[in-house]
Amino acid sequence: MTLTDEQQAIKDEFVRIRGTWGEPWERMLELDPAFVRAYLDFSAVPWRREPGALSPKVRELLSIAVDAAATHLYTPGVRQHVAAALDAGATPGEIMEVLELTSTLGIHAANIGVPLLVEVLTEEGLRDGPAPLDERQERLKAEFTATRGYWHTFWDEILELDPDLFEAYVAFSSVPWHTGTLEPKVKELVYCAFDASATHLYVPGLKLHLRNALGHGATVPEILEMFEIASVVGIHAATTAAPILAELTAGR
């Protein structure tokens, strides 16, 4: 399809601001150029600031976290933002660190499930309060607090009821904190990004990591840019389905 002047102008501005283009955008541009223009304006909010609160590299790292999270797994976006992060100066080690941080999302099954189990046990008369921590559990709590710089009550019941899981999770989740090079503020913004994403919306973790990010020096404008980046995840409805629509209507 030959693009109209309006469509070509939208495409040129999209490539200039976002640094990418692809078949989904081409199909969407053919089907509804006004929608592509509106999305460009929406997604470009942090990119049009000069200077922005976050560096281009950190913006791309946060985009990787949102797209790679187990609750989303949007492979085209992961590929796009990994390439853009490398172009912005990120090292493979830094990108791997973001993936390691994002891989901790699965523990939220226990963060949500174990307190509910305790609630049910209490209601059924099978529990009358927490048991005191033994020496091993106290050590694990101290190790987690020393490595991660915080403790939260949503770990209490997991540590009490399943110290084996907690110990393994401490070792797993602490790898990027022991070996990574990203500053703690950026690590916490990564957690915030996938907790805030529409495909997860994990409120307890988001509030905790917002507090931690502020404690590590994050500014309100930096946090708002993180939200701006996470807020565009809804466009993947269109980038996934518009090419299918174009394909199925092409011969009709």
C-alpha positions in Angstrom: 0.0 0.0 0.0 1.2 3.5 -0.9 1.0 5.7 2.1 -0.7 9.0 2.0 1.1 12.1 3.0 -0.5 12.0 6.4 0.4 8.4 7.0 4.0 8.9 5.9 4.3 11.9 8.2 3.1 9.8 11.1 5.4 7.0 10.3 8.4 9.3 10.0 7.7 11.0 13.3 7.2 7.6 15.0 10.5 6.3 13.8 12.2 9.6 14.8 10.8 9.6 18.3 10.6 5.8 19.1 13.4 4.6 16.9 11.5 1.6 15.6 8.9 0.4 13.1 7.5 -2.9 12.0 4.7 -4.8 10.3 2.2 -4.3 13.1 2.6 -0.5 13.0 2.3 -0.6 9.2 -1.0 -2.5 9.3 -2.3 -0.2 12.0 -1.3 2.8 10.0 -3.2 1.5 7.0 -6.3 0.7 9.1 -6.5 3.8 11.4 -3.8 6.4 11.1 -5.5 8.7 13.7 -5.1 5.9 16.3 -1.4 5.5 15.5 -0.9 9.2 15.9 -2.7 9.2 19.2 -0.7 6.3 20.5 2.6 8.0 19.4 1.6 11.0 21.4 0.7 8.8 24.4 3.8 6.6 24.3 6.2 9.5 23.5 5.5 11.5 26.7 8.7 10.5 28.5 10.7 10.6 25.2 9.8 14.1 24.3 11.2 15.6 27.6 14.6 17.1 27.2 16.2 16.1 29.4 14.0 13.4 30.8 14.0 12.3 34.4 15.4 8.9 33.4 18.1 8.2 30.9 17.2 6.5 27.6 19.0 3.4 28.8 16.9 3.1 32.0 13.7 3.7 30.0 14.5 0.8 27.8 15.5 -1.4 30.7 12.1 -0.7 32.4 10.3 -1.5 29.1 12.1 -4.8 29.0 10.9 -5.6 32.5 7.3 -4.8 31.6 7.3 -6.9 28.4 9.4 -9.8 29.7 7.4 -10.3 32.9 5.7 -13.7 33.3 2.4 -11.9 33.4 2.9 -10.4 29.9 5.6 -12.2 27.9 5.3 -10.0 24.9 8.2 -11.3 22.8 8.2 -8.7 20.0 8.5 -5.9 22.6 11.3 -7.7 24.4 13.3 -8.0 21.2 12.7 -4.3 20.3 13.6 -3.0 23.7 16.7 -5.2 24.2 18.0 -3.9 20.9 17.2 -0.3 21.9 18.8 -0.8 25.3 22.0 -2.0 23.7 21.9 0.9 21.3 21.4 3.2 24.3 24.6 1.8 26.0 23.3 -0.9 28.2 25.6 -3.9 28.6 24.4 -7.5 28.2 25.1 -7.9 32.0 22.8 -5.0 32.8 20.0 -6.4 30.6 20.5 -9.9 32.2 20.3 -8.2 35.6 16.9 -6.7 34.7 15.7 -10.2 33.6 16.9 -11.7 36.9 15.0 -9.0 38.8 11.9 -9.6 36.7 12.1 -13.3 37.2 11.2 -12.9 40.9 7.6 -12.1 40.0 6.6 -15.7 40.5 7.0 -15.5 44.3 3.8 -13.4 44.4 1.9 -16.7 44.3 3.2 -17.3 47.8 3.0 -13.6 48.8 -0.7 -13.7 48.1 -1.5 -17.4 48.8 0.2 -18.0 52.2 -1.6 -15.2 54.0 -4.8 -16.4 52.6 -4.0 -19.9 53.8 -3.3 -18.5 57.3 -6.6 -16.7 57.2 -8.5 -19.9 56.3 -6.7 -21.9 58.9 -7.6 -19.3 61.5 -11.2 -19.3 60.4 -11.4 -23.1 60.6 -9.9 -23.1 64.1 -6.7 -24.8 62.9 -4.4 -21.9 63.9 -4.3 -19.6 66.9 -1.3 -17.4 66.1 2.2 -17.4 64.7 4.8 -19.7 66.0 8.1 -18.1 67.2 11.0 -18.2 64.8 13.7 -20.7 65.4 17.4 -19.9 65.0 17.5 -20.8 61.3 14.5 -18.6 60.5 15.9 -15.7 62.4 19.2 -16.1 60.4 17.2 -16.2 57.1 15.3 -13.0 58.1 18.5 -11.2 58.9 20.2 -12.3 55.7 17.3 -11.1 53.6 17.1 -7.8 55.4 20.9 -7.2 55.0 20.9 -8.0 51.3 17.7 -6.3 50.3 17.6 -3.5 52.8 14.1 -4.0 54.0 11.7 -6.4 55.7 7.9 -6.5 55.1 5.2 -8.3 57.0 4.1 -10.3 53.9 7.3 -12.4 54.4 6.5 -13.3 58.0 4.1 -16.2 57.3 6.1 -17.6 54.4 9.2 -17.6 56.6 7.2 -19.3 59.5 5.4 -21.9 57.5 7.8 -22.7 54.6 11.4 -21.8 55.5 12.8 -24.1 52.8 11.0 -22.0 50.1 12.0 -18.8 51.8 15.7 -19.8 51.9 15.7 -20.8 48.3 13.9 -17.6 47.3 16.4 -15.5 49.2 19.3 -17.1 47.3 17.5 -16.8 44.0 16.3 -13.2 44.3 19.6 -12.0 45.8 21.7 -12.8 42.8 21.4 -9.4 41.1 21.9 -7.7 44.4 25.2 -9.5 45.0 26.6 -9.5 41.4 24.7 -6.8 39.5 25.9 -3.3 38.6 22.7 -1.4 38.3 22.2 1.1 41.2 19.6 0.1 43.8 17.3 2.9 42.7 17.0 1.3 39.2 16.6 -2.2 40.6 13.6 -0.9 42.7 12.1 0.9 39.6 12.3 -2.4 37.7 10.2 -4.1 40.5 7.8 -1.2 40.4 7.4 -1.4 36.6 6.3 -5.0 36.5 4.2 -4.7 39.7 2.4 -1.7 38.2 1.8 -3.2 34.8 -1.9 -3.8 33.8 -1.1 -7.5 33.5 -0.1 -7.8 37.2 -1.2 -4.9 39.4 0.4 -6.3 42.5 -0.5 -3.5 44.9 1.4 -4.7 48.1 4.7 -5.1 46.1 4.2 -1.8 44.3 3.8 0.2 47.4 6.8 -1.5 49.0 9.1 -0.9 46.1 7.9 2.7 45.7 9.0 3.2 49.3 12.3 1.5 48.6 12.9 3.4 45.4 12.4 6.7 47.3 14.7 5.5 50.0 17.4 4.8 47.4 17.1 8.4 46.0 14.5 8.0 43.2 12.7 11.3 42.5 8.9 11.7 41.9 9.6 12.6 38.2 11.6 9.4 37.8 8.8 7.4 39.3 6.2 9.1 37.1 8.3 8.3 34.0 8.3 4.6 35.1 4.5 4.7 35.3 4.3 6.4 31.9 6.4 3.5 30.4 4.3 0.8 32.1 1.1 2.5 31.0 1.5 1.8 27.3 1.3 -2.0 27.6 -2.3 -1.9 26.5 -1.2 -1.2 22.9 -0.2 -4.8 22.5 -3.9 -5.6 22.0 -3.6 -3.8 18.7 0.0 -4.7 17.7 -1.0 -8.4 18.1 -4.5 -8.3 16.5 -4.2 -5.6 13.8 -2.0 -7.7 11.5 -4.5 -10.6 11.9 -7.4 -8.2 11.0 -5.4 -6.9 7.9 -4.7 -10.5 6.8 -8.2 -11.8 7.1 -9.8 -8.8 5.4 -7.2 -8.5 2.6 -9.0 -10.9 0.3 -12.6 -9.7 1.0 
